[in-house]
Amino acid sequence: AHLLKRNVRSMDTVARYGGDEMAVVLPNTSGKQTRALVRRIRKAIEQWNRQNKDSPLSMNLSIGWTPVNGKMDLSEAVARADEKMYEDKRRQTQ
């Protein structure tokens, strides 16, 4: 959670969504900005893992995101992002 909070804007919201799942709400954010944020977060995790290579712990991350417009309700947005997150997780394990 701390790593996410350090990489988002003050107007963004980071919240625990499940046991090890986090949700980030990025208001007024384009797809290009979101992809840049995803790259920044992945880079921060890679850096953390390098700096803590002797630790028995390591971090990994699967990300799913979806743009939300005025026609989409919250449950639909979460379902779409969740589906994309599981796609990312499957890609990483192949």
N, C-alpha and C positions, 0 to 999 in steps of 0.2 A: 504494500500500500504506500509506503514512504517513497519508494522509487517512482511510482506512478505520480504521486502528488508533486514530486520535484520536477516532473517533466510536463506538466499541464499548466494552463493559464489559471490565474486567480478566479476567473469567471466559470471555470469548468468544475464539475463535481465528480469526485472519486468515492465510490461506496462499495462495501463488501456485499456481494450478491448471493453468495453461497459459501460453503465451507472453504474452498480455495479459489473461488471465482470473484472477480471484481468487475464492477460496471463503471464506465466513465461516460458522463454526459458532456458533450462538446457543443454548446449552443452557437449558432451562427458560424458554423465551420464547414468549409468546402471539402469535397473529396480529396483534393490535392493537399489541403492542410492536414486532413486526417491521415493520409498516407505518410506525410512527413513526420507526424507525431508517432505513428507506428514504427517507422525506421528509427527515430530517436529513442524510443523505449527499448526496442530490440538491442540497439547499440549499448544502451546503459546496462542492460542485463548481461550482455557479453562482457562488458568491462568489469562488472561486479564479479562475474565468474572467474575472469582472469586474475583479478586482485585477490580473490579468495580461493585460489586453486588448491591450497592445502587444507581447506575446510572440508569436513564430511558432507557439507550441504552445497547444493548448487541450485540455481534458479533456471526455470524454463518458462516459456510463455506461449500460449496459443491465443490468437486474437481474431475476433470476428466483429465486424462493424457494419452498420447500415445507415444510410441517410434517412432522415425522418422528415416528412412533409406534413402539412396540416390535415391530410386525409388519413394518416396512419395513427392508430392508437398505440399506446405504450406496449401492450401485450404483443401486438404484431411486430413492433420494432425489436423487442427483446427476443422474440422467437427467431426472427431473421438473423440477428447478430449471433445468437446462440448456435444456429445452424452453421453459420460461416466459421465460428470458433471451432466447432467440431471438425469441419473440413480442414482447417489449418492444423489441428491436432493430428488428424489422419495423415496429412502430407508429411508432417515431421517424423512420423514413425515408420514411413515407408523406406 
